């Protein structure tokens, strides 16, 4: 293998792993939520759509964040007209809204690690957060009686 291809592979592997870890976590959460009910899956799908809207430019994101958190129940009617789904979506955004601040700080830190040429530390932290902490904690809280709110 030529030196250029080897360097390309070395530079490509860390971002591939970093992009895969959140997807693995989302797949795990979807599987866990699917054991609850079809309604919970619908609510999770709606929250994912709203969260995708939040991941836009900084100022737009702040405005969208306030709108989504404040009006998530009403906005959910755009997708499905079910009081149970609306309740799940509203509760979800009340719980995770605090996490958005922590997620922003974490992403800035991980980006800084990548920027200074230490992607292996960034990958380690992502694996630790998603695979070692979040997924087992979601599973435990769900099965210890907190249900969807535990996730």
Buried (B, 14 or more C-beta within 10 A) or exposed (E): EEEEEEEEEEEEEBEEBBEEBEEEBEEBBEEBBEEBEEBBBBBBBBBEBBBEBBEEEEEEBEEBBEBBBEEBBEBBEEBBEBEEBBBBBBBBBEEEBEEBEEEEEBEEEBEEBBEEEEBEBBBEBBBEBBBEEBBEEBBEBBEEEEEBEBB
